[in-house]
Amino acid sequence: MANDNQPTVGSGDTGAAVEQAQRALRRTPDTTLAVDGIFSALGLVPTKRPSIDSISSRGISWNYTTFLNIAFLMVAAVLVLRFLRTGGPAMLRMMNTPEEEMAQHDHALETE
């Protein structure tokens, strides 16, 4: 289902956006294979998976990933607060406004 006032892409469509999406989709398998090859060459792909019993018997513990998760949650909270305090929601609403309605606004940064 398409969003109101948003472009859609159909079979046979052309244009810059379609070409950009096609380039991204063509590159994705290459990147995936490259990352897999690098990890395999460095021996970072596990050869044996742990059993479910060994995972469930460990329980919850505090380790370095716990502290990294907490640190990144704090960074995310700061970024969300900054987004809210600097008018982020209003900017997103404006970006969803049709171009015809935006024609009446003065754009001081435009150059001739």
VOZATI-942908 format. One record per atom (N, C-alpha, C, O): x, y, z; residue in three letters. Coordinates in steps of 0.05 Angstrom, whole numbers, padded with zeros to 5 digits, always signed. Layout:
BEGIN
XYZAla
...
% end
This chain:
BEGIN
+00017-00023+00000Met
+00000+00000+00000Met
+00018+00025+00000Met
+00036+00027+00017Met
+00013+00043-00019Ala
+00029+00067-00021Ala
+00020+00088-00001Ala
-00003+00089+00007Ala
+00040+00104+00007Asn
+00034+00127+00025Asn
+00023+00150+00008Asn
+00031+00153-00015Asn
+00005+00166+00020Asp
-00005+00189+00006Asp
+00018+00208+00000Asp
+00036+00212+00017Asp
+00017+00221-00023Asn
+00037+00241-00031Asn
+00065+00230-00033Asn
+00084+00246-00033Asn
+00068+00204-00035Gln
+00095+00192-00038Gln
+00096+00178-00065Gln
+00077+00165-00073Gln
+00119+00179-00078Pro
+00122+00166-00104Pro
+00122+00135-00101Pro
+00130+00125-00080Pro
+00112+00122-00121Thr
+00112+00093-00122Thr
+00128+00084-00147Thr
+00131+00100-00166Thr
+00138+00060-00146Val
+00154+00050-00168Val
+00139+00025-00179Val
+00132+00007-00163Val
+00134+00025-00204Gly
+00121+00002-00217Gly
+00138-00011-00238Gly
+00160-00001-00244Gly
+00129-00033-00248Ser
+00144-00047-00269Ser
+00147-00030-00293Ser
+00128-00018-00303Ser
+00171-00028-00303Gly
+00177-00012-00327Gly
+00183+00017-00321Gly
+00189+00032-00340Gly
+00182+00026-00296Asp
+00188+00053-00289Asp
+00218+00059-00294Asp
+00235+00041-00291Asp
+00225+00084-00300Thr
+00252+00092-00304Thr
+00257+00118-00288Thr
+00238+00130-00278Thr
+00281+00126-00286Gly
+00288+00151-00273Gly
+00311+00147-00254Gly
+00321+00125-00250Gly
+00320+00169-00243Ala
+00343+00169-00225Ala
+00339+00152-00200Ala
+00356+00137-00192Ala
+00315+00154-00188Ala
+00310+00139-00163Ala
+00310+00109-00169Ala
+00320+00093-00153Ala
+00298+00102-00191Val
+00296+00073-00198Val
+00325+00062-00204Val
+00332+00041-00195Val
+00341+00078-00218Glu
+00368+00069-00224Glu
+00385+00067-00199Glu
+00401+00049-00196Glu
+00381+00086-00180Gln
+00396+00085-00155Gln
+00388+00060-00139Gln
+00405+00046-00127Gln
+00362+00053-00138Ala
+00353+00029-00124Ala
+00364+00004-00137Ala
+00372-00015-00123Ala
+00365+00004-00164Gln
+00375-00020-00178Gln
+00405-00023-00172Gln
+00414-00046-00169Gln
+00420-00001-00172Arg
+00449-00003-00166Arg
+00453-00014-00138Arg
+00470-00032-00134Arg
+00438-00005-00118Ala
+00440-00014-00091Ala
+00434-00044-00089Ala
+00448-00059-00075Ala
+00413-00053-00103Leu
+00406-00081-00101Leu
+00427-00099-00116Leu
+00431-00121-00107Leu
+00439-00089-00137Arg
+00460-00104-00150Arg
+00485-00107-00133Arg
+00498-00128-00135Arg
+00491-00087-00117Arg
+00516-00088-00101Arg
+00513-00104-00075Arg
+00533-00114-00064Arg
+00488-00108-00066Thr
+00484-00122-00040Thr
+00495-00150-00040Thr
+00509-00156-00021Thr
+00490-00167-00060Pro
+00502-00194-00058Pro
+00532-00194-00058Pro
+00545-00210-00044Pro
+00544-00175-00074Asp
+00573-00174-00074Asp
+00585-00167-00047Asp
+00604-00179-00038Asp
+00572-00148-00034Thr
+00581-00139-00007Thr
+00578-00162+00013Thr
+00596-00167+00029Thr
+00556-00176+00011Thr
+00551-00199+00030Thr
+00572-00220+00026Thr
+00583-00231+00046Thr
+00578-00227+00001Leu
+00598-00247-00004Leu
+00626-00238+00005Leu
+00641-00254+00016Leu
+00632-00212+00002Ala
+00658-00202+00010Ala
+00661-00203+00040Ala
+00682-00211+00050Ala
+00640-00195+00055Val
+00641-00196+00084Val
+00644-00225+00094Val
+00660-00231+00112Val
+00629-00243+00082Asp
+00631-00271+00089Asp
+00659-00282+00083Asp
+00670-00297+00100Asp
+00670-00274+00061Gly
+00697-00283+00054Gly
+00718-00273+00074Gly
+00736-00288+00082Gly
+00716-00247+00081Ile
+00735-00236+00100Ile
+00733-00249+00127Ile
+00753-00257+00139Ile
+00708-00253+00137Phe
+00705-00266+00163Phe
+00715-00295+00162Phe
+00727-00304+00182Phe
+00710-00309+00140Ser
+00719-00337+00138Ser
+00749-00338+00137Ser
+00762-00355+00150Ser
+00762-00320+00122Ala
+00791-00319+00120Ala
+00804-00313+00147Ala
+00826-00323+00152Ala
+00791-00297+00163Leu
+00803-00290+00189Leu
+00795-00310+00211Leu
+00804-00307+00234Leu
+00780-00330+00203Gly
+00772-00351+00222Gly
+00752-00341+00243Gly
+00751-00351+00265Gly
+00735-00322+00235Leu
+00716-00311+00254Leu
+00688-00323+00252Leu
+00669-00314+00265Leu
+00685-00342+00234Val
+00659-00356+00231Val
+00660-00380+00249Val
+00677-00398+00246Val
+00641-00383+00268Pro
+00641-00406+00286Pro
+00636-00432+00271Pro
+00619-00433+00254Pro
+00650-00452+00279Thr
+00646-00479+00266Thr
+00627-00496+00282Thr
+00615-00514+00271Thr
+00624-00490+00308Lys
+00606-00506+00324Lys
+00587-00488+00340Lys
+00596-00469+00353Lys
+00562-00493+00337Arg
+00542-00476+00351Arg
+00537-00488+00379Arg
+00536-00512+00382Arg
+00533-00471+00399Pro
+00528-00481+00426Pro
+00499-00493+00427Pro
+00482-00484+00413Pro
+00496-00512+00445Ser
+00469-00525+00447Ser
+00451-00506+00462Ser
+00460-00488+00477Ser
+00425-00510+00459Ile
+00405-00493+00472Ile
+00408-00496+00502Ile
+00404-00476+00517Ile
+00413-00520+00512Asp
+00416-00524+00541Asp
+00439-00508+00553Asp
+00436-00497+00575Asp
+00461-00506+00538Ser
+00484-00491+00549Ser
+00477-00461+00550Ser
+00487-00447+00567Ser
+00461-00452+00531Ile
+00454-00424+00531Ile
+00434-00417+00553Ile
+00438-00398+00567Ile
+00414-00434+00556Ser
+00393-00428+00576Ser
+00403-00433+00605Ser
+00392-00421+00623Ser
+00423-00449+00609Ser
+00433-00455+00636Ser
+00451-00432+00646Ser
+00456-00430+00670Ser
+00462-00415+00628Arg
+00480-00393+00636Arg
+00465-00372+00652Arg
+00476-00361+00670Arg
+00441-00365+00644Gly
+00426-00344+00657Gly
+00436-00317+00648Gly
+00452-00314+00630Gly
+00427-00297+00663Ile
+00434-00269+00656Ile
+00458-00261+00673Ile
+00459-00266+00697Ile
+00477-00248+00660Ser
+00501-00239+00674Ser
+00509-00211+00664Ser
+00502-00203+00642Ser
+00525-00198+00681Trp
+00536-00172+00673Trp
+00563-00176+00661Trp
+00581-00187+00673Trp
+00566-00167+00635Asn
+00593-00169+00623Asn
+00597-00143+00606Asn
+00581-00125+00608Asn
+00618-00143+00590Tyr
+00624-00118+00576Tyr
+00602-00110+00556Tyr
+00598-00086+00552Tyr
+00588-00130+00545Thr
+00567-00122+00526Thr
+00544-00109+00540Thr
+00530-00092+00528Thr
+00539-00116+00565Thr
+00518-00102+00581Thr
+00525-00073+00584Thr
+00507-00056+00580Thr
+00549-00067+00590Phe
+00557-00039+00593Phe
+00557-00024+00567Phe
+00551+00000+00566Phe
+00565-00037+00545Leu
+00564-00025+00519Leu
+00535-00019+00511Leu
+00529+00002+00500Leu
+00517-00037+00517Asn
+00488-00033+00511Asn
+00478-00008+00527Asn
+00463+00008+00516Asn
+00485-00007+00552Ile
+00476+00016+00568Ile
+00488+00042+00557Ile
+00474+00062+00556Ile
+00513+00042+00550Ala
+00526+00066+00539Ala
+00512+00075+00513Ala
+00506+00099+00510Ala
+00506+00057+00495Phe
+00494+00064+00470Phe
+00465+00072+00474Phe
+00454+00088+00459Phe
+00451+00061+00494Leu
+00424+00070+00501Leu
+00424+00099+00510Leu
+00407+00115+00504Leu
+00445+00106+00526Met
+00447+00134+00535Met
+00453+00153+00511Met
+00441+00175+00510Met
+00470+00144+00493Val
+00476+00160+00469Val
+00450+00164+00453Val
+00444+00186+00443Val
+00435+00142+00449Ala
+00410+00144+00434Ala
+00390+00163+00448Ala
+00376+00178+00434Ala
+00389+00162+00474Ala
+00370+00179+00489Ala
+00378+00208+00485Ala
+00360+00225+00482Ala
+00404+00215+00486Val
+00413+00242+00482Val
+00405+00251+00453Val
+00397+00274+00450Val
+00409+00234+00434Leu
+00403+00241+00406Leu
+00372+00245+00402Leu
+00364+00264+00388Leu
+00356+00229+00415Val
+00327+00232+00413Val
+00319+00258+00426Val
+00302+00273+00415Val
+00330+00264+00449Leu
+00323+00289+00463Leu
+00331+00313+00446Leu
+00316+00333+00444Leu
+00354+00312+00434Arg
+00363+00334+00417Arg
+00345+00337+00393Arg
+00338+00360+00385Arg
+00336+00315+00381Phe
+00318+00316+00358Phe
+00292+00329+00366Phe
+00281+00346+00352Phe
+00282+00322+00390Leu
+00256+00333+00399Leu
+00258+00363+00406Leu
+00240+00378+00400Leu
+00281+00371+00418Arg
+00284+00399+00427Arg
+00291+00418+00404Arg
+00287+00442+00407Arg
+00301+00408+00382Thr
+00309+00426+00360Thr
+00288+00426+00338Thr
+00295+00434+00315Thr
+00264+00417+00343Gly
+00243+00418+00323Gly
+00243+00396+00303Gly
+00233+00399+00280Gly
+00253+00373+00310Gly
+00253+00350+00292Gly
+00226+00341+00282Gly
+00223+00337+00258Gly
+00206+00338+00300Pro
+00180+00329+00290Pro
+00167+00349+00270Pro
+00155+00341+00251Pro
+00170+00375+00276Ala
+00159+00395+00257Ala
+00173+00393+00230Ala
+00161+00396+00209Ala
+00200+00388+00230Met
+00214+00385+00205Met
+00204+00361+00189Met
+00201+00362+00165Met
+00199+00339+00203Leu
+00189+00315+00190Leu
+00161+00320+00178Leu
+00155+00311+00156Leu
+00144+00334+00193Arg
+00118+00341+00182Arg
+00120+00358+00157Arg
+00106+00354+00138Arg
+00139+00378+00158Met
+00143+00395+00135Met
+00153+00379+00111Met
+00145+00385+00088Met
+00170+00360+00115Met
+00181+00344+00093Met
+00159+00327+00080Met
+00162+00319+00057Met
+00137+00322+00093Asn
+00115+00306+00082Asn
+00094+00324+00069Asn
+00074+00314+00059Asn
+00099+00351+00069Thr
+00080+00370+00057Thr
+00084+00369+00027Thr
+00107+00370+00018Thr
+00062+00369+00012Pro
+00065+00369-00018Pro
+00079+00394-00027Pro
+00078+00415-00014Pro
+00093+00392-00050Glu
+00110+00414-00060Glu
+00093+00438-00066Glu
+00102+00461-00063Glu
+00068+00434-00076Glu
+00051+00457-00083Glu
+00045+00475-00058Glu
+00044+00499-00061Glu
+00042+00463-00035Glu
+00037+00478-00011Glu
+00062+00492-00001Glu
+00060+00512+00013Glu
+00085+00482-00008Met
+00110+00494+00001Met
+00119+00518-00016Met
+00137+00532-00008Met
+00106+00521-00039Ala
+00114+00543-00057Ala
+00111+00570-00045Ala
+00124+00589-00053Ala
+00093+00573-00026Gln
+00087+00599-00014Gln
+00108+00607+00007Gln
+00109+00630+00016Gln
+00125+00588+00016His
+00144+00594+00037His
+00168+00608+00025His
+00177+00603+00003His
+00180+00626+00041Asp
+00204+00641+00033Asp
+00229+00624+00040Asp
+00232+00615+00063Asp
+00246+00620+00021His
+00270+00605+00026His
+00294+00624+00024His
+00303+00630+00003His
+00303+00633+00047Ala
+00323+00653+00049Ala
+00350+00643+00038Ala
+00367+00660+00031Ala
+00355+00617+00038Leu
+00381+00607+00031Leu
+00383+00602+00001Leu
+00405+00594-00009Leu
+00362+00606-00015Glu
+00363+00601-00043Glu
+00380+00622-00057Glu
+00381+00646-00049Glu
+00395+00614-00077Thr
+00412+00632-00092Thr
+00401+00635-00120Thr
+00387+00617-00130Thr
+00408+00656-00133Glu
+00398+00661-00160Glu
+00415+00647-00181Glu
+00409+00649-00205Glu
% end
